[in-house]
Amino acid sequence: MNCPFCATGQAGLTRNMSAAEIVEQVVRANALIAAGELGGKRSDDHSMERVSNIVFMGMGEPLANYARVMQAVRVMVAPQPEGLGMSARGITVSTVGLVPAILKLAAEDIPVTFALSLHAPDDVLRNELIPVNSRWKVDEALDAARTYFDKTGRRVSIEYALIKDMNDHAWRADLLADKLNARGRGWVHVNPIPLNPTPGSIWTASEKSVQNEFVRRLNDAGIPTTLRDTRGTEIDGACGQLVATVEDQAAAVEA
């Protein structure tokens, strides 16, 4: 989606994955768990641990590959042996705000968790951070998210990468709270997460004190908010960091 703060997005689009390729990742992970290569262990009922949570986000825009994503989801939730027998509640589908696809997802009658990557509550800034906002504005995306809750009863997650001196202002926390509360109570949960830095980027994470104030203002306004921990930064594998470096590519060629 060409979001400038996301190193992954700067790699550009090669192609969409097939439903088979998406499902294969879970099947392979389950095989590795069974072989004890991912720390799998037997539970009290002697059944092997399996993948229980899936998140469609980060490396691409799931709703831009809608048909294949939903085909993969249906296989994941279908009972065994036809499917993987997973719970739809353990599957999260994220989007930067493709409004028609959000409304289509709401009508699927598959209660996956829905996450909207918002990152700014005002159109002026979001147009810069999320280029697709020039097509579907903040209020349109939030209205669609509320529709998802109304049709599924599943609380929506709002993802918000906190970027220093860019979108972490106190007034933006207040504006976000006002817009969410204007659409009712109890339908949404906000997940701010400090931006993961990438080499050469002008973007960096907000200061701790600023992060805490942002979260405090939302909670005080009655919006359930939890500051998410950053994961995978030590291997450049955290949110927005999934991008091959020149060194990675050279190593792959040599191998």
C-alpha atoms as an extended CHARMM CRD file, in Angstrom:
* protein
*
       255  EXT
         1         1  MET       CA              0.0000000000        0.0000000000        0.0000000000  PROA      1               0.0000000000
         2         2  ASN       CA              3.0820000000        2.2360000000       -0.2220000000  PROA      2               0.0000000000
         3         3  CYS       CA              2.9550000000        3.5090000000        3.3630000000  PROA      3               0.0000000000
         4         4  PRO       CA              6.1970000000        5.5290000000        3.7310000000  PROA      4               0.0000000000
         5         5  PHE       CA              6.9980000000        4.4780000000        7.3130000000  PROA      5               0.0000000000
         6         6  CYS       CA              6.8400000000        0.7560000000        6.4910000000  PROA      6               0.0000000000
         7         7  ALA       CA             10.0880000000       -0.7410000000        5.1810000000  PROA      7               0.0000000000
         8         8  THR       CA              8.2070000000       -3.8360000000        4.0490000000  PROA      8               0.0000000000
         9         9  GLY       CA              5.9780000000       -1.7760000000        1.8090000000  PROA      9               0.0000000000
        10        10  GLN       CA              8.9210000000       -0.1090000000        0.1360000000  PROA      10              0.0000000000
        11        11  ALA       CA              9.8480000000       -3.4820000000       -1.3950000000  PROA      11              0.0000000000
        12        12  GLY       CA              6.8610000000       -3.1130000000       -3.7070000000  PROA      12              0.0000000000
        13        13  LEU       CA              4.4250000000       -5.7180000000       -4.9810000000  PROA      13              0.0000000000
        14        14  THR       CA              5.6080000000       -8.8140000000       -6.8370000000  PROA      14              0.0000000000
        15        15  ARG       CA              2.3920000000      -10.8390000000       -6.8330000000  PROA      15              0.0000000000
        16        16  ASN       CA             -0.4190000000      -12.0170000000       -4.5900000000  PROA      16              0.0000000000
        17        17  MET       CA             -0.0990000000      -15.3270000000       -2.7780000000  PROA      17              0.0000000000
        18        18  SER       CA             -2.4320000000      -18.1730000000       -3.6190000000  PROA      18              0.0000000000
        19        19  ALA       CA             -4.7760000000      -19.6390000000       -1.0300000000  PROA      19              0.0000000000
        20        20  ALA       CA             -2.6920000000      -22.8230000000       -1.1220000000  PROA      20              0.0000000000
        21        21  GLU       CA              0.5020000000      -20.9150000000       -0.3250000000  PROA      21              0.0000000000
        22        22  ILE       CA             -1.1940000000      -19.1940000000        2.6150000000  PROA      22              0.0000000000
        23        23  VAL       CA             -2.5440000000      -22.4260000000        4.0750000000  PROA      23              0.0000000000
        24        24  GLU       CA              0.7550000000      -24.2230000000        3.4410000000  PROA      24              0.0000000000
        25        25  GLN       CA              2.4890000000      -21.9430000000        5.9480000000  PROA      25              0.0000000000
        26        26  VAL       CA              0.2270000000      -23.2310000000        8.7200000000  PROA      26              0.0000000000
        27        27  VAL       CA              0.5500000000      -26.8370000000        7.5810000000  PROA      27              0.0000000000
        28        28  ARG       CA              4.3580000000      -26.5820000000        7.5790000000  PROA      28              0.0000000000
        29        29  ALA       CA              4.4050000000      -24.8840000000       10.9640000000  PROA      29              0.0000000000
        30        30  ASN       CA              2.2390000000      -27.6800000000       12.3880000000  PROA      30              0.0000000000
        31        31  ALA       CA              4.6380000000      -30.2460000000       10.9090000000  PROA      31              0.0000000000
        32        32  LEU       CA              7.6110000000      -28.4970000000       12.5390000000  PROA      32              0.0000000000
        33        33  ILE       CA              5.7890000000      -28.4130000000       15.8660000000  PROA      33              0.0000000000
        34        34  ALA       CA              5.0500000000      -32.1280000000       15.5720000000  PROA      34              0.0000000000
        35        35  ALA       CA              8.7460000000      -32.7400000000       14.9230000000  PROA      35              0.0000000000
        36        36  GLY       CA              9.6750000000      -30.7210000000       17.9970000000  PROA      36              0.0000000000
        37        37  GLU       CA             11.4790000000      -28.0810000000       15.9370000000  PROA      37              0.0000000000
        38        38  LEU       CA              9.3670000000      -25.1370000000       17.1320000000  PROA      38              0.0000000000
        39        39  GLY       CA              9.2940000000      -25.9850000000       20.7890000000  PROA      39              0.0000000000
        40        40  GLY       CA              6.1330000000      -28.0460000000       20.5060000000  PROA      40              0.0000000000
        41        41  LYS       CA              5.1430000000      -30.1810000000       23.4610000000  PROA      41              0.0000000000
        42        42  ARG       CA              2.3530000000      -32.5200000000       24.3470000000  PROA      42              0.0000000000
        43        43  SER       CA             -0.4570000000      -31.1690000000       26.4800000000  PROA      43              0.0000000000
        44        44  ASP       CA             -2.2340000000      -33.0080000000       29.3000000000  PROA      44              0.0000000000
        45        45  ASP       CA             -4.5420000000      -34.7830000000       26.8770000000  PROA      45              0.0000000000
        46        46  HSD       CA             -1.4750000000      -36.0350000000       24.9930000000  PROA      46              0.0000000000
        47        47  SER       CA             -2.3850000000      -34.1610000000       21.8170000000  PROA      47              0.0000000000
        48        48  MET       CA              0.3300000000      -32.1820000000       20.1150000000  PROA      48              0.0000000000
        49        49  GLU       CA              0.2750000000      -28.4070000000       20.1960000000  PROA      49              0.0000000000
        50        50  ARG       CA             -0.7730000000      -26.8200000000       16.9240000000  PROA      50              0.0000000000
        51        51  VAL       CA             -0.9280000000      -23.3390000000       15.4410000000  PROA      51              0.0000000000
        52        52  SER       CA             -3.9280000000      -21.6650000000       17.0350000000  PROA      52              0.0000000000
        53        53  ASN       CA             -3.5440000000      -18.0040000000       16.0840000000  PROA      53              0.0000000000
        54        54  ILE       CA             -3.1230000000      -16.4920000000       12.6130000000  PROA      54              0.0000000000
        55        55  VAL       CA             -2.6820000000      -12.8220000000       11.7400000000  PROA      55              0.0000000000
        56        56  PHE       CA             -3.1150000000      -11.5940000000        8.1730000000  PROA      56              0.0000000000
        57        57  MET       CA             -1.1450000000       -8.3560000000        8.2550000000  PROA      57              0.0000000000
        58        58  GLY       CA              2.2450000000       -6.7690000000        7.7320000000  PROA      58              0.0000000000
        59        59  MET       CA              3.6190000000       -8.2880000000        4.5260000000  PROA      59              0.0000000000
        60        60  GLY       CA              0.9740000000       -6.9450000000        2.1920000000  PROA      60              0.0000000000
        61        61  GLU       CA             -2.6960000000       -5.9140000000        2.3290000000  PROA      61              0.0000000000
        62        62  PRO       CA             -4.9640000000       -8.9230000000        2.9650000000  PROA      62              0.0000000000
        63        63  LEU       CA             -8.1250000000       -7.3250000000        1.6180000000  PROA      63              0.0000000000
        64        64  ALA       CA             -6.3900000000       -6.5190000000       -1.6780000000  PROA      64              0.0000000000
        65        65  ASN       CA             -6.1370000000      -10.3000000000       -2.1310000000  PROA      65              0.0000000000
        66        66  TYR       CA             -9.6440000000      -10.8480000000       -0.8220000000  PROA      66              0.0000000000
        67        67  ALA       CA            -10.8330000000      -13.9990000000       -2.5750000000  PROA      67              0.0000000000
        68        68  ARG       CA             -7.6810000000      -15.9850000000       -1.8300000000  PROA      68              0.0000000000
        69        69  VAL       CA             -7.4780000000      -14.8140000000        1.7820000000  PROA      69              0.0000000000
        70        70  MET       CA            -11.0690000000      -15.8350000000        2.4110000000  PROA      70              0.0000000000
        71        71  GLN       CA            -10.5510000000      -19.1770000000        0.6770000000  PROA      71              0.0000000000
        72        72  ALA       CA             -7.5850000000      -19.7700000000        2.9820000000  PROA      72              0.0000000000
        73        73  VAL       CA             -9.6210000000      -18.7370000000        6.0390000000  PROA      73              0.0000000000
        74        74  ARG       CA            -12.3940000000      -21.1630000000        5.1070000000  PROA      74              0.0000000000
        75        75  VAL       CA             -9.8830000000      -24.0090000000        4.8560000000  PROA      75              0.0000000000
        76        76  MET       CA             -8.3780000000      -23.0350000000        8.2160000000  PROA      76              0.0000000000
        77        77  VAL       CA            -11.7340000000      -23.0710000000       10.0260000000  PROA      77              0.0000000000
        78        78  ALA       CA            -13.2420000000      -26.1010000000        8.2500000000  PROA      78              0.0000000000
        79        79  PRO       CA            -13.3780000000      -29.2350000000       10.4440000000  PROA      79              0.0000000000
        80        80  GLN       CA            -10.6890000000      -31.8340000000        9.9520000000  PROA      80              0.0000000000
        81        81  PRO       CA             -9.8930000000      -33.6820000000        7.7580000000  PROA      81              0.0000000000
        82        82  GLU       CA            -11.2940000000      -31.3210000000        5.0800000000  PROA      82              0.0000000000
        83        83  GLY       CA             -9.7670000000      -28.3120000000        6.8260000000  PROA      83              0.0000000000
        84        84  LEU       CA             -7.4450000000      -27.4550000000        9.7020000000  PROA      84              0.0000000000
        85        85  GLY       CA            -10.1400000000      -27.2570000000       12.3640000000  PROA      85              0.0000000000
        86        86  MET       CA             -9.0340000000      -23.8630000000       13.6870000000  PROA      86              0.0000000000
        87        87  SER       CA            -11.2430000000      -21.3830000000       15.5200000000  PROA      87              0.0000000000
        88        88  ALA       CA            -12.2230000000      -18.2990000000       13.5480000000  PROA      88              0.0000000000
        89        89  ARG       CA            -11.7480000000      -16.3050000000       16.7440000000  PROA      89              0.0000000000
        90        90  GLY       CA             -8.0450000000      -17.1180000000       16.6000000000  PROA      90              0.0000000000
        91        91  ILE       CA             -7.7110000000      -15.5680000000       13.1400000000  PROA      91              0.0000000000
        92        92  THR       CA             -7.1350000000      -11.8320000000       12.6830000000  PROA      92              0.0000000000
        93        93  VAL       CA             -7.5650000000      -10.0500000000        9.3590000000  PROA      93              0.0000000000
        94        94  SER       CA             -6.0230000000       -6.5890000000        9.1750000000  PROA      94              0.0000000000
        95        95  THR       CA             -6.4400000000       -3.8010000000        6.6360000000  PROA      95              0.0000000000
        96        96  VAL       CA             -5.3110000000       -0.2360000000        6.0620000000  PROA      96              0.0000000000
        97        97  GLY       CA             -8.9040000000        0.6310000000        5.2250000000  PROA      97              0.0000000000
        98        98  LEU       CA            -10.2490000000       -0.7910000000        1.9700000000  PROA      98              0.0000000000
        99        99  VAL       CA            -13.8250000000        0.1180000000        2.8400000000  PROA      99              0.0000000000
       100       100  PRO       CA            -15.7710000000       -1.9680000000        0.2740000000  PROA      100             0.0000000000
       101       101  ALA       CA            -13.7740000000       -5.0510000000        1.2450000000  PROA      101             0.0000000000
       102       102  ILE       CA            -14.3720000000       -4.3840000000        4.9620000000  PROA      102             0.0000000000
       103       103  LEU       CA            -18.1200000000       -4.3470000000        4.3520000000  PROA      103             0.0000000000
       104       104  LYS       CA            -17.8110000000       -7.5270000000        2.2980000000  PROA      104             0.0000000000
       105       105  LEU       CA            -15.8700000000       -9.1820000000        5.1170000000  PROA      105             0.0000000000
       106       106  ALA       CA            -18.5760000000       -8.1610000000        7.5830000000  PROA      106             0.0000000000
       107       107  ALA       CA            -21.1300000000      -10.0530000000        5.5000000000  PROA      107             0.0000000000
       108       108  GLU       CA            -19.0950000000      -13.2980000000        5.3510000000  PROA      108             0.0000000000
       109       109  ASP       CA            -20.5490000000      -14.6820000000        8.5920000000  PROA      109             0.0000000000
       110       110  ILE       CA            -17.1020000000      -15.8760000000        9.6750000000  PROA      110             0.0000000000
       111       111  PRO       CA            -16.3240000000      -14.2720000000       13.0700000000  PROA      111             0.0000000000
       112       112  VAL       CA            -12.6260000000      -13.5520000000       12.5430000000  PROA      112             0.0000000000
       113       113  THR       CA            -11.0380000000      -10.7590000000       14.5480000000  PROA      113             0.0000000000
       114       114  PHE       CA            -10.9080000000       -7.5740000000       12.4860000000  PROA      114             0.0000000000
       115       115  ALA       CA             -8.1090000000       -5.0140000000       12.8080000000  PROA      115             0.0000000000
       116       116  LEU       CA             -7.9630000000       -1.5870000000       11.1930000000  PROA      116             0.0000000000
       117       117  SER       CA             -4.4880000000       -0.0940000000       10.8010000000  PROA      117             0.0000000000
       118       118  LEU       CA             -5.4190000000        3.5400000000       11.3460000000  PROA      118             0.0000000000
       119       119  HSD       CA             -2.1920000000        5.3200000000       12.4230000000  PROA      119             0.0000000000
       120       120  ALA       CA             -3.7970000000        8.7740000000       12.3300000000  PROA      120             0.0000000000
       121       121  PRO       CA             -7.2630000000       10.0870000000       13.2660000000  PROA      121             0.0000000000
       122       122  ASP       CA             -7.2110000000       13.0240000000       10.8390000000  PROA      122             0.0000000000
       123       123  ASP       CA             -7.2680000000       12.9420000000        7.0580000000  PROA      123             0.0000000000
       124       124  VAL       CA             -4.4880000000       15.4960000000        6.5910000000  PROA      124             0.0000000000
       125       125  LEU       CA             -1.8810000000       13.2690000000        8.2440000000  PROA      125             0.0000000000
       126       126  ARG       CA             -3.3830000000        9.9350000000        7.2420000000  PROA      126             0.0000000000
       127       127  ASN       CA             -3.2680000000       10.9400000000        3.5810000000  PROA      127             0.0000000000
       128       128  GLU       CA              0.4990000000       11.1400000000        4.0410000000  PROA      128             0.0000000000
       129       129  LEU       CA              0.9490000000        8.0010000000        6.1450000000  PROA      129             0.0000000000
       130       130  ILE       CA             -1.6260000000        5.7710000000        4.4170000000  PROA      130             0.0000000000
       131       131  PRO       CA             -1.9540000000        6.7340000000        0.7330000000  PROA      131             0.0000000000
       132       132  VAL       CA             -5.1910000000        4.7420000000        0.3210000000  PROA      132             0.0000000000
       133       133  ASN       CA             -6.7850000000        7.3020000000        2.6580000000  PROA      133             0.0000000000
       134       134  SER       CA             -7.0490000000        9.6120000000       -0.3490000000  PROA      134             0.0000000000
       135       135  ARG       CA             -9.7370000000        7.1810000000       -1.5690000000  PROA      135             0.0000000000
       136       136  TRP       CA            -11.4230000000        6.1400000000        1.6780000000  PROA      136             0.0000000000
       137       137  LYS       CA            -11.2170000000        8.7120000000        4.4630000000  PROA      137             0.0000000000
       138       138  VAL       CA            -10.8130000000        8.1380000000        8.2020000000  PROA      138             0.0000000000
       139       139  ASP       CA            -14.5160000000        8.4630000000        8.9540000000  PROA      139             0.0000000000
       140       140  GLU       CA            -15.4390000000        6.0530000000        6.1650000000  PROA      140             0.0000000000
       141       141  ALA       CA            -12.9790000000        3.4620000000        7.4560000000  PROA      141             0.0000000000
       142       142  LEU       CA            -14.2400000000        3.8490000000       11.0250000000  PROA      142             0.0000000000
       143       143  ASP       CA            -17.8600000000        3.5890000000        9.9000000000  PROA      143             0.0000000000
       144       144  ALA       CA            -17.0380000000        0.3530000000        8.0700000000  PROA      144             0.0000000000
       145       145  ALA       CA            -15.2340000000       -0.9600000000       11.1480000000  PROA      145             0.0000000000
       146       146  ARG       CA            -18.2890000000       -0.1960000000       13.2780000000  PROA      146             0.0000000000
       147       147  THR       CA            -20.4290000000       -2.0410000000       10.7290000000  PROA      147             0.0000000000
       148       148  TYR       CA            -18.1680000000       -5.0580000000       11.1560000000  PROA      148             0.0000000000
       149       149  PHE       CA            -18.8480000000       -5.0180000000       14.8930000000  PROA      149             0.0000000000
       150       150  ASP       CA            -22.5950000000       -4.5870000000       14.3790000000  PROA      150             0.0000000000
       151       151  LYS       CA            -22.8150000000       -7.5700000000       12.0220000000  PROA      151             0.0000000000
       152       152  THR       CA            -20.4520000000       -9.9470000000       13.8380000000  PROA      152             0.0000000000
       153       153  GLY       CA            -20.4790000000       -8.8750000000       17.4850000000  PROA      153             0.0000000000
       154       154  ARG       CA            -16.6900000000       -9.1060000000       17.3800000000  PROA      154             0.0000000000
       155       155  ARG       CA            -14.8360000000       -6.1810000000       18.9400000000  PROA      155             0.0000000000
       156       156  VAL       CA            -12.6610000000       -4.3310000000       16.4310000000  PROA      156             0.0000000000
       157       157  SER       CA             -8.9540000000       -3.6620000000       17.0050000000  PROA      157             0.0000000000
       158       158  ILE       CA             -7.5000000000       -0.3040000000       15.9850000000  PROA      158             0.0000000000
       159       159  GLU       CA             -3.7620000000       -0.5460000000       15.2430000000  PROA      159             0.0000000000
       160       160  TYR       CA             -1.7880000000        2.6640000000       15.7030000000  PROA      160             0.0000000000
       161       161  ALA       CA              1.9760000000        2.8450000000       15.1400000000  PROA      161             0.0000000000
       162       162  LEU       CA              3.3240000000        5.6310000000       17.3680000000  PROA      162             0.0000000000
       163       163  ILE       CA              5.7900000000        7.7220000000       15.3450000000  PROA      163             0.0000000000
       164       164  LYS       CA              7.8530000000       10.3860000000       17.0820000000  PROA      164             0.0000000000
       165       165  ASP       CA              6.6280000000       13.9460000000       16.4530000000  PROA      165             0.0000000000
       166       166  MET       CA              4.3920000000       12.6830000000       13.6660000000  PROA      166             0.0000000000
       167       167  ASN       CA              1.1770000000       11.1160000000       14.9780000000  PROA      167             0.0000000000
       168       168  ASP       CA              1.8010000000       10.8750000000       18.7290000000  PROA      168             0.0000000000
       169       169  HSD       CA              0.4520000000       14.2720000000       19.8020000000  PROA      169             0.0000000000
       170       170  ALA       CA             -1.9070000000       14.4620000000       22.7640000000  PROA      170             0.0000000000
       171       171  TRP       CA             -4.5570000000       16.2070000000       20.6730000000  PROA      171             0.0000000000
       172       172  ARG       CA             -4.5170000000       13.3280000000       18.2040000000  PROA      172             0.0000000000
       173       173  ALA       CA             -5.1800000000       10.8830000000       21.0360000000  PROA      173             0.0000000000
       174       174  ASP       CA             -8.1290000000       13.0610000000       22.0630000000  PROA      174             0.0000000000
       175       175  LEU       CA             -9.4010000000       13.2630000000       18.4790000000  PROA      175             0.0000000000
       176       176  LEU       CA             -9.1300000000        9.4980000000       18.0830000000  PROA      176             0.0000000000
       177       177  ALA       CA            -11.0740000000        8.9760000000       21.3090000000  PROA      177             0.0000000000
       178       178  ASP       CA            -13.7670000000       11.4270000000       20.1940000000  PROA      178             0.0000000000
       179       179  LYS       CA            -14.2030000000        9.6980000000       16.8400000000  PROA      179             0.0000000000
       180       180  LEU       CA            -14.3930000000        6.2330000000       18.3880000000  PROA      180             0.0000000000
       181       181  ASN       CA            -16.8060000000        7.3080000000       21.1490000000  PROA      181             0.0000000000
       182       182  ALA       CA            -19.0020000000        9.0480000000       18.5810000000  PROA      182             0.0000000000
       183       183  ARG       CA            -19.6930000000        5.5810000000       17.1660000000  PROA      183             0.0000000000
       184       184  GLY       CA            -20.6750000000        4.0880000000       20.5110000000  PROA      184             0.0000000000
       185       185  ARG       CA            -19.0530000000        2.2870000000       23.4060000000  PROA      185             0.0000000000
       186       186  GLY       CA            -17.7420000000       -1.2390000000       23.7900000000  PROA      186             0.0000000000
       187       187  TRP       CA            -17.1130000000       -1.9020000000       20.1190000000  PROA      187             0.0000000000
       188       188  VAL       CA            -13.4250000000       -1.1900000000       19.8190000000  PROA      188             0.0000000000
       189       189  HSD       CA             -9.9930000000       -1.6960000000       21.3970000000  PROA      189             0.0000000000
       190       190  VAL       CA             -6.9430000000        0.3950000000       20.5000000000  PROA      190             0.0000000000
       191       191  ASN       CA             -3.4830000000       -1.1400000000       20.1610000000  PROA      191             0.0000000000
       192       192  PRO       CA             -0.7780000000        1.5220000000       19.9370000000  PROA      192             0.0000000000
       193       193  ILE       CA              2.6620000000        0.1250000000       19.1490000000  PROA      193             0.0000000000
       194       194  PRO       CA              5.9700000000        2.0120000000       19.0320000000  PROA      194             0.0000000000
       195       195  LEU       CA              7.2290000000        2.1840000000       15.4630000000  PROA      195             0.0000000000
       196       196  ASN       CA              9.9730000000       -0.3080000000       14.7400000000  PROA      196             0.0000000000
       197       197  PRO       CA             12.9930000000        1.5740000000       13.3530000000  PROA      197             0.0000000000
       198       198  THR       CA             14.6490000000        0.5150000000       10.1160000000  PROA      198             0.0000000000
       199       199  PRO       CA             18.1050000000        1.4940000000        8.7930000000  PROA      199             0.0000000000
       200       200  GLY       CA             18.1280000000        4.8080000000        6.9400000000  PROA      200             0.0000000000
       201       201  SER       CA             14.5640000000        5.7000000000        7.8890000000  PROA      201             0.0000000000
       202       202  ILE       CA             13.6290000000        9.1950000000        9.0710000000  PROA      202             0.0000000000
       203       203  TRP       CA             10.8860000000        7.6420000000       11.2070000000  PROA      203             0.0000000000
       204       204  THR       CA             11.3940000000        6.4100000000       14.7500000000  PROA      204             0.0000000000
       205       205  ALA       CA              9.3610000000        5.4300000000       17.8070000000  PROA      205             0.0000000000
       206       206  SER       CA              7.7830000000        7.9150000000       20.1810000000  PROA      206             0.0000000000
       207       207  GLU       CA              9.4040000000        8.6330000000       23.5310000000  PROA      207             0.0000000000
       208       208  LYS       CA              8.2030000000        6.4460000000       26.4020000000  PROA      208             0.0000000000
       209       209  SER       CA              6.5820000000        9.3770000000       28.2070000000  PROA      209             0.0000000000
       210       210  VAL       CA              4.7130000000       10.3320000000       25.0360000000  PROA      210             0.0000000000
       211       211  GLN       CA              3.5540000000        6.7470000000       24.4960000000  PROA      211             0.0000000000
       212       212  ASN       CA              2.2430000000        6.5700000000       28.0460000000  PROA      212             0.0000000000
       213       213  GLU       CA              0.4060000000        9.8930000000       27.7490000000  PROA      213             0.0000000000
       214       214  PHE       CA             -1.2070000000        8.8020000000       24.4770000000  PROA      214             0.0000000000
       215       215  VAL       CA             -2.4570000000        5.6050000000       26.0920000000  PROA      215             0.0000000000
       216       216  ARG       CA             -3.6010000000        7.4090000000       29.2480000000  PROA      216             0.0000000000
       217       217  ARG       CA             -5.7340000000        9.8640000000       27.3070000000  PROA      217             0.0000000000
       218       218  LEU       CA             -7.4990000000        7.1110000000       25.4110000000  PROA      218             0.0000000000
       219       219  ASN       CA             -8.1480000000        5.0470000000       28.5180000000  PROA      219             0.0000000000
       220       220  ASP       CA             -9.3780000000        8.1050000000       30.4160000000  PROA      220             0.0000000000
       221       221  ALA       CA            -11.8160000000        8.7590000000       27.5680000000  PROA      221             0.0000000000
       222       222  GLY       CA            -13.2480000000        5.2820000000       28.0380000000  PROA      222             0.0000000000
       223       223  ILE       CA            -11.4850000000        3.6330000000       25.1000000000  PROA      223             0.0000000000
       224       224  PRO       CA             -9.8500000000        0.3250000000       26.1300000000  PROA      224             0.0000000000
       225       225  THR       CA             -6.2280000000        0.7640000000       25.0720000000  PROA      225             0.0000000000
       226       226  THR       CA             -3.1960000000       -1.4840000000       25.4740000000  PROA      226             0.0000000000
       227       227  LEU       CA              0.3200000000       -0.4980000000       24.4680000000  PROA      227             0.0000000000
       228       228  ARG       CA              1.6600000000       -3.4160000000       22.4410000000  PROA      228             0.0000000000
       229       229  ASP       CA              5.1850000000       -4.6420000000       22.9040000000  PROA      229             0.0000000000
       230       230  THR       CA              7.4960000000       -4.6450000000       19.9120000000  PROA      230             0.0000000000
       231       231  ARG       CA              8.4930000000       -8.1300000000       18.8010000000  PROA      231             0.0000000000
       232       232  GLY       CA             11.1900000000       -9.2850000000       16.4200000000  PROA      232             0.0000000000
       233       233  THR       CA             13.2540000000       -6.1050000000       16.2650000000  PROA      233             0.0000000000
       234       234  GLU       CA             16.4560000000       -7.9750000000       17.0430000000  PROA      234             0.0000000000
       235       235  ILE       CA             16.1480000000       -9.9040000000       13.7850000000  PROA      235             0.0000000000
       236       236  ASP       CA             14.5680000000       -7.0820000000       11.7470000000  PROA      236             0.0000000000
       237       237  GLY       CA             11.4220000000       -9.1520000000       11.7220000000  PROA      237             0.0000000000
       238       238  ALA       CA              9.0410000000       -6.8910000000       13.6150000000  PROA      238             0.0000000000
       239       239  CYS       CA              5.9950000000       -5.1030000000       12.2090000000  PROA      239             0.0000000000
       240       240  GLY       CA              7.0190000000       -3.1150000000        9.1190000000  PROA      240             0.0000000000
       241       241  GLN       CA             10.5390000000       -4.5560000000        9.0930000000  PROA      241             0.0000000000
       242       242  LEU       CA              9.9920000000       -7.6090000000        6.9160000000  PROA      242             0.0000000000
       243       243  VAL       CA             12.1830000000       -6.4740000000        4.0630000000  PROA      243             0.0000000000
       244       244  ALA       CA             15.2440000000       -8.0710000000        2.5160000000  PROA      244             0.0000000000
       245       245  THR       CA             18.4550000000       -6.0940000000        2.8760000000  PROA      245             0.0000000000
       246       246  VAL       CA             21.2280000000       -6.0240000000        0.2820000000  PROA      246             0.0000000000
       247       247  GLU       CA             23.2680000000       -8.2770000000        2.5700000000  PROA      247             0.0000000000
       248       248  ASP       CA             20.3700000000      -10.7580000000        2.8240000000  PROA      248             0.0000000000
       249       249  GLN       CA             20.0200000000      -10.8700000000       -0.9450000000  PROA      249             0.0000000000
       250       250  ALA       CA             23.7680000000      -11.3620000000       -1.4710000000  PROA      250             0.0000000000
       251       251  ALA       CA             23.8050000000      -14.1920000000        1.0480000000  PROA      251             0.0000000000
       252       252  ALA       CA             20.8930000000      -15.8570000000       -0.7050000000  PROA      252             0.0000000000
       253       253  VAL       CA             22.6850000000      -15.6910000000       -4.0600000000  PROA      253             0.0000000000
       254       254  GLU       CA             25.8700000000      -17.1600000000       -2.5640000000  PROA      254             0.0000000000
       255       255  ALA       CA             23.8920000000      -19.9630000000       -0.9330000000  PROA      255             0.0000000000
